[in-house]
């Protein structure tokens, strides 16, 4: 099969495109012909060796995909259109074929293309787990979502509005209208404005940016507020305030959550992200765009 892979950690230049042996499904696994895979920040962080995870080389990155079952397992039959999120550190979506446990694969809705399903799989899963399971966001609450033009934050904006929250987000000026189209009530230009001077007493913060942004976000929470971050490492940060909670969403893979993600999009409750496509062979170019952190929506790799 053709795949994009790396033989050592490094920058985008370590990504190669070429032939690798087809993966062999284990017990309870399906073999899937991949049609599309998306690019996530986790992909280039893995490529750069930032996770410190033990992997074998060559390593095929890529966490979410959409495709067609080639070898059946469980309740999935050959020919079924499906989408899913690979488990870590195995990954493997940047390839023409991938194997994965059938229990964590969901059926692709007929209303969505393979590119669209690949684009929403991991970001949707992360947003649903973060807002519904971790922050337990309630109607009438106010939430600040950091990095509103990105894939995870963009999905979270639409979901938060559906849950009945007042949504504030941060984005560059050129992405303000996009963030409003996703459902944001207020958009703050992080380049020109200090959000800590404009936002006070929010119930929750969902941080997808990390670094100084995460630390400053604690300042805008009310007493008893809570912050969930997917950008501050694998563990929850120690909260600098005794009166607020710092949380780290646990984004496990399972079919019910993926079905929830697809349902939210199919029912037009959460808008689809803006999608920019690259051929699989140009994955390194897509990584450069993603790593620059000024992306609007989602990058998707066309595989077949």
Secondary structure, 3 states (H helix, E strand, C coil): CEEEEECCCCCHHHEEEEECCCCCCCCCEEEEEEEEEEECHHHHHHHCCCCCCCCCCCECCCCEEEEEEEECECCECCCCEEEEECCCCCCCCCECEEEEEHHHEEECCCCCCHHHHHHHHHHHHHHHHHHHHHCCCCCCCEEEEECCCEHHHHHHHHHHHHCCCEEEEECCHHHHHHHHHHCCCEEECCCCCCHHHHCCCEEEEEECCCCHHHHHHHHHEEEEEEEEECCCCCCCCCCCCCCCEEECCCCCCCHHHHHHHHHHHHCCCCCCCCEEEEEHHHHHHHHHHHHCCCCCEEEEEECC
